[in-house]
């Protein structure tokens, strides 16, 4: 087998890769009741297959352990998706490394890489929910040390050499090897960050590509963190890797249709999280501000969403944009149309806008 081109090498100034991610949000059935998780997972396979057929770059599924999301075992789902797809990259968004075993995470994604012929990638993070800690018998007081030590161990496992490691959170390893190994390349590994300088510096320390979760405010505000990542990668002596962002959104034929379809589902999720986290209630005015050209929601017609993605490229210089296309009980049919429009209409419009910008 020939060596695989590094999929995390930075792209050209006139290009941005488009991907998708989802948590397997539980939608409503025809009777108005929440769908069974099994139904959501089967529909998710159709969504991954469509994303591949319309030429999108990547499809990621996030790990959660709560009633409103169906994906708790990303690698199992992605292995099934590998059998239904041929070109699209398959990854997590994110894997909650703090509450998992780094060796098992590597082994599962190495297996996925084999069955997908080299299309696997893993995004590591601490997650924005804490349900996995009590579920797996972990102490939230160890939140920081668990991620730091497990990331350190994962990095040693990823090198595919005998491991020498010791720390607080597990017994030491002395010279053991981990299998299966990947063919002719290392496992593409991203770090997902929510927007703190400390997380950016940690990612750069390991030389991993970075993805910023931008779910509110203005993407332009992440420019200092993007600059920090570039500077830190140079300081640590690592070759530059891709930068990406993740934001929610929805594509429909017109702006009005996209907003009217997406708003009630955005509001339901926004208010549910508000109750859990002590936020005030959401509103239509907040939603409209987030849908504005500088806002963090990529909701609108193909032309509107393409312009926002091109602006993201201009402001942050990122190499990849992942649309979080599922949101609460948004119907499967609406998500399928959104995926199709992203690949067939938004992607070429973005390419044209970026090429025109360079000519100008």
VMD Tcl script that draws the C-alpha trace (Angstrom):
set ca {
  {0.00 0.00 0.00}
  {1.26 3.47 -0.83}
  {1.79 6.06 1.89}
  {-1.32 8.12 2.60}
  {-1.07 11.89 2.09}
  {-1.31 13.71 5.42}
  {-4.98 14.77 5.63}
  {-4.19 17.41 8.27}
  {-1.63 19.39 6.26}
  {-2.78 23.01 5.73}
  {-4.56 23.76 2.48}
  {-4.19 26.65 0.07}
  {-5.39 30.23 0.77}
  {-8.23 29.83 -1.73}
  {-9.65 26.63 -0.27}
  {-11.64 25.54 2.76}
  {-12.76 21.95 3.31}
  {-16.39 21.41 4.28}
  {-17.46 18.71 6.70}
  {-20.39 17.76 8.87}
  {-20.84 16.69 12.42}
  {-23.71 15.58 14.58}
  {-24.43 14.22 18.02}
  {-27.23 12.03 16.71}
  {-29.82 14.41 18.13}
  {-33.05 12.58 18.95}
  {-35.83 13.88 16.73}
  {-39.58 13.54 16.97}
  {-41.49 10.74 15.28}
  {-44.75 11.04 13.36}
  {-46.65 10.81 16.66}
  {-44.70 13.72 18.11}
  {-42.88 11.50 20.60}
  {-39.06 11.27 20.72}
  {-37.67 8.74 18.26}
  {-36.04 5.58 19.49}
  {-32.25 5.80 19.53}
  {-32.10 2.86 17.10}
  {-34.16 4.79 14.54}
  {-31.93 7.85 14.90}
  {-28.80 5.75 14.33}
  {-30.23 4.14 11.20}
  {-31.20 7.55 9.81}
  {-27.72 8.76 10.68}
  {-26.26 6.14 8.35}
  {-28.38 7.55 5.52}
  {-27.05 11.01 6.34}
  {-23.43 9.84 6.26}
  {-24.00 8.08 2.94}
  {-25.52 11.21 1.43}
  {-22.65 13.37 2.71}
  {-20.21 11.05 0.95}
  {-22.20 11.06 -2.29}
  {-22.27 14.88 -2.52}
  {-18.52 15.12 -2.01}
  {-18.19 16.54 1.50}
  {-14.81 16.14 3.17}
  {-15.62 14.68 6.58}
  {-18.40 13.27 8.73}
  {-18.04 13.34 12.50}
  {-20.21 12.05 15.33}
  {-19.95 13.28 18.90}
  {-19.94 11.09 21.99}
  {-22.64 11.74 24.59}
  {-24.31 9.76 27.34}
  {-27.75 11.37 27.71}
  {-31.28 10.78 26.47}
  {-31.34 13.52 23.83}
  {-28.38 12.16 21.82}
  {-28.12 8.70 20.25}
  {-24.35 8.37 19.74}
  {-22.44 7.00 22.73}
  {-20.05 4.74 20.77}
  {-18.76 6.79 17.81}
  {-16.35 4.16 16.49}
  {-19.05 1.49 16.20}
  {-21.27 3.79 14.20}
  {-18.38 4.99 12.05}
  {-17.37 1.43 11.21}
  {-20.90 0.86 9.91}
  {-20.71 4.14 7.99}
  {-17.42 3.00 6.44}
  {-19.31 0.16 4.75}
  {-21.79 2.63 3.20}
  {-19.26 5.26 2.04}
  {-16.14 5.38 -0.12}
  {-14.31 8.70 0.17}
  {-15.46 10.81 3.10}
  {-13.28 11.00 6.21}
  {-14.87 9.48 9.32}
  {-14.23 10.74 12.82}
  {-15.49 11.65 16.24}
  {-16.66 15.09 17.26}
  {-15.47 14.63 19.98}
  {-14.28 11.54 21.83}
  {-14.39 12.30 25.57}
  {-10.88 11.16 26.38}
  {-11.13 12.10 30.05}
  {-13.58 9.27 30.75}
  {-12.15 6.67 28.38}
  {-9.00 4.57 28.16}
  {-6.46 6.08 25.74}
  {-5.25 2.66 24.64}
  {-8.75 1.44 23.83}
  {-9.54 4.70 22.02}
  {-6.49 4.20 19.82}
  {-7.29 0.54 19.17}
  {-10.87 1.29 18.15}
  {-9.86 4.06 15.76}
  {-6.99 2.00 14.38}
  {-9.56 -0.69 13.60}
  {-11.82 1.90 11.99}
  {-8.88 3.12 9.92}
  {-8.31 -0.40 8.62}
  {-11.92 -1.12 7.65}
  {-12.31 2.33 6.04}
  {-9.03 2.05 4.07}
  {-7.33 4.93 5.85}
  {-10.25 7.35 6.36}
  {-10.34 7.48 10.18}
  {-9.62 10.49 12.34}
  {-10.22 11.17 16.01}
  {-11.06 14.44 17.73}
  {-10.16 14.39 21.39}
  {-11.71 16.63 24.00}
  {-13.17 16.91 27.44}
  {-16.71 17.36 26.17}
  {-19.24 19.98 27.20}
  {-21.28 17.60 29.37}
  {-20.21 15.67 32.45}
  {-22.54 12.63 32.38}
  {-19.70 10.27 31.49}
  {-17.88 10.93 34.77}
  {-20.42 9.41 37.19}
  {-21.39 6.81 34.57}
  {-17.85 5.42 34.48}
  {-17.09 5.96 38.15}
  {-14.78 8.96 37.79}
  {-14.36 11.89 40.16}
  {-15.04 15.33 38.72}
  {-12.35 16.65 41.05}
  {-9.89 14.92 38.68}
  {-11.33 16.68 35.60}
  {-8.07 18.41 34.65}
  {-5.55 15.72 35.53}
  {-7.54 12.99 33.80}
  {-7.46 14.79 30.46}
  {-3.85 15.88 30.75}
  {-2.52 12.44 31.67}
  {-4.69 10.56 29.21}
  {-3.70 12.88 26.38}
  {-0.05 12.35 27.24}
  {-0.52 8.57 27.19}
  {-2.57 8.67 23.98}
  {0.22 10.59 22.26}
  {2.70 7.86 23.19}
  {0.32 5.14 21.96}
  {-0.26 7.02 18.71}
  {3.49 6.93 17.98}
  {3.15 3.13 17.54}
  {6.30 2.40 19.54}
  {6.80 0.54 22.84}
  {5.24 2.68 25.59}
  {7.03 3.96 28.67}
  {4.69 6.05 30.82}
  {3.59 6.62 34.39}
  {1.15 8.97 36.09}
  {-1.47 9.32 38.81}
  {-4.53 7.95 37.04}
  {-3.45 4.41 36.13}
  {-0.65 1.92 36.62}
  {2.58 2.62 34.71}
  {3.47 1.03 31.38}
  {6.96 -0.16 30.64}
  {7.81 -1.24 27.10}
  {4.41 -2.59 26.05}
  {3.13 -2.21 22.49}
  {-0.42 -1.60 21.29}
  {-2.14 -3.27 18.34}
  {-3.46 -3.04 15.67}
  {-1.18 -0.47 14.13}
  {-2.03 1.72 11.16}
  {-0.67 1.20 7.65}
  {2.05 3.68 6.66}
  {0.72 6.63 8.66}
  {-0.13 7.85 12.13}
  {-3.72 8.26 13.25}
  {-4.91 11.79 12.35}
  {-5.70 13.31 15.74}
  {-7.40 16.63 16.43}
  {-7.99 18.48 19.67}
  {-11.37 20.12 20.13}
  {-11.26 23.34 22.15}
  {-13.93 25.67 23.43}
  {-11.93 28.87 23.39}
  {-9.35 29.08 26.18}
  {-5.67 29.94 25.56}
  {-4.63 27.04 27.80}
  {-6.41 24.53 25.56}
  {-4.85 26.07 22.46}
  {-1.36 25.85 23.93}
  {-1.92 22.24 25.00}
  {-2.93 21.31 21.46}
  {0.12 23.05 19.98}
  {2.40 21.34 22.47}
  {1.48 18.00 20.90}
  {1.52 19.37 17.36}
  {-2.05 18.30 16.65}
  {-4.51 20.09 14.36}
  {-7.09 22.15 16.24}
  {-10.84 22.64 15.91}
  {-12.63 25.51 17.64}
  {-16.23 24.97 18.75}
  {-17.88 28.31 17.93}
  {-21.50 28.05 19.01}
  {-22.19 31.63 20.06}
  {-20.98 35.17 19.65}
  {-18.84 36.12 16.66}
  {-16.35 33.78 14.94}
  {-14.10 36.81 14.32}
  {-13.47 36.86 18.07}
  {-11.48 33.64 17.76}
  {-8.79 35.33 15.63}
  {-6.44 35.89 18.63}
  {-6.67 32.18 19.48}
  {-5.96 31.22 15.86}
  {-2.90 33.48 15.93}
  {-1.84 31.98 19.26}
  {-2.04 28.49 17.76}
  {0.16 29.48 14.79}
  {2.72 31.12 17.09}
  {2.75 28.19 19.52}
  {3.17 25.60 16.77}
  {6.24 27.51 15.57}
  {7.56 27.88 19.11}
  {7.25 24.14 19.76}
  {8.93 23.37 16.43}
  {5.96 21.58 14.87}
  {4.96 21.85 11.21}
  {1.71 23.77 10.84}
  {-1.45 21.68 10.88}
  {-4.99 22.42 9.85}
  {-7.22 24.71 11.86}
  {-10.95 24.12 11.75}
  {-14.14 25.46 13.28}
  {-17.41 23.79 14.22}
  {-20.68 25.72 14.31}
  {-24.38 24.88 14.15}
  {-26.38 25.67 11.05}
  {-28.98 24.69 8.50}
  {-29.27 25.16 4.74}
  {-32.55 25.51 2.84}
  {-33.49 27.02 -0.52}
  {-34.16 30.47 0.98}
  {-33.10 32.39 4.09}
  {-36.67 32.60 5.36}
  {-37.24 28.88 4.95}
  {-33.96 27.98 6.65}
  {-34.64 30.26 9.62}
  {-38.25 29.21 10.08}
  {-37.28 25.51 9.96}
  {-34.32 25.85 12.30}
  {-35.49 28.40 14.88}
  {-37.89 26.27 16.97}
  {-35.34 23.50 17.28}
  {-32.54 25.93 18.13}
  {-34.76 27.53 20.77}
  {-35.70 24.18 22.32}
  {-32.06 23.15 22.70}
  {-31.00 26.64 23.79}
  {-33.60 26.75 26.55}
  {-32.98 23.20 27.73}
  {-29.28 23.95 28.13}
  {-30.20 27.27 29.72}
  {-32.10 25.48 32.47}
  {-29.18 23.10 33.04}
  {-26.51 25.80 33.03}
  {-28.26 28.79 34.52}
  {-28.67 30.85 31.35}
  {-31.66 33.06 30.68}
  {-34.18 32.04 28.02}
  {-33.36 32.42 24.33}
  {-35.27 34.68 21.98}
  {-35.92 35.30 18.31}
  {-33.80 38.45 18.43}
  {-30.83 36.48 19.80}
  {-31.32 33.90 17.06}
  {-31.47 36.55 14.32}
  {-28.27 38.16 15.61}
  {-26.49 34.79 15.49}
  {-27.73 34.30 11.90}
  {-26.32 37.69 10.83}
  {-23.18 37.75 8.64}
  {-20.85 37.97 11.66}
  {-22.83 35.55 13.86}
  {-22.04 31.97 14.81}
  {-25.10 30.28 13.25}
  {-24.72 29.26 9.60}
  {-28.41 29.32 8.75}
  {-29.76 30.39 5.38}
  {-29.81 29.85 1.66}
  {-26.77 28.32 -0.08}
  {-25.65 31.83 -1.07}
  {-25.94 33.17 2.49}
  {-24.14 30.22 4.08}
  {-21.43 30.28 1.40}
  {-20.76 33.98 2.08}
  {-20.46 33.30 5.81}
  {-18.01 30.45 5.27}
  {-15.91 32.58 2.90}
  {-15.88 35.34 5.54}
  {-14.77 32.78 8.15}
  {-11.85 31.86 5.90}
  {-10.94 35.53 5.49}
  {-11.16 36.35 9.22}
  {-9.53 33.27 10.75}
  {-7.62 31.61 7.90}
  {-9.03 28.20 8.83}
  {-8.59 25.19 6.56}
  {-11.85 23.45 7.36}
  {-15.39 24.20 8.46}
  {-17.64 21.55 10.01}
  {-21.37 22.29 10.08}
  {-23.23 20.86 13.06}
  {-26.28 20.17 10.93}
  {-28.47 18.36 13.47}
  {-30.18 20.30 16.22}
  {-32.74 18.91 18.63}
  {-35.78 17.39 16.91}
  {-35.00 18.81 13.45}
  {-36.66 16.36 11.01}
  {-34.57 13.82 9.11}
  {-35.88 15.06 5.75}
  {-34.82 18.63 6.52}
  {-31.35 17.47 7.53}
  {-30.99 15.40 4.37}
  {-31.87 18.41 2.24}
  {-29.42 20.55 4.20}
  {-26.62 18.03 3.62}
  {-27.39 17.84 -0.09}
  {-27.39 21.62 -0.46}
  {-24.13 21.96 1.46}
  {-22.36 19.61 -0.91}
  {-23.99 20.48 -4.23}
  {-24.58 24.21 -3.88}
  {-22.74 25.75 -0.91}
  {-19.37 24.10 -1.62}
  {-19.03 25.33 -5.22}
  {-20.24 28.82 -4.22}
  {-17.59 28.98 -1.48}
  {-14.92 27.90 -3.95}
  {-16.00 30.63 -6.37}
  {-16.04 33.30 -3.65}
  {-12.55 32.41 -2.43}
  {-11.12 32.31 -5.92}
  {-12.72 35.66 -6.75}
  {-11.33 37.16 -3.54}
  {-7.77 36.16 -4.52}
  {-8.25 37.64 -8.01}
  {-9.46 40.89 -6.46}
}
mol new
graphics top color blue
foreach p $ca { graphics top sphere $p radius 0.5 }
foreach p [lrange $ca 0 end-1] q [lrange $ca 1 end] { graphics top cylinder $p $q radius 0.2 }
display resetview
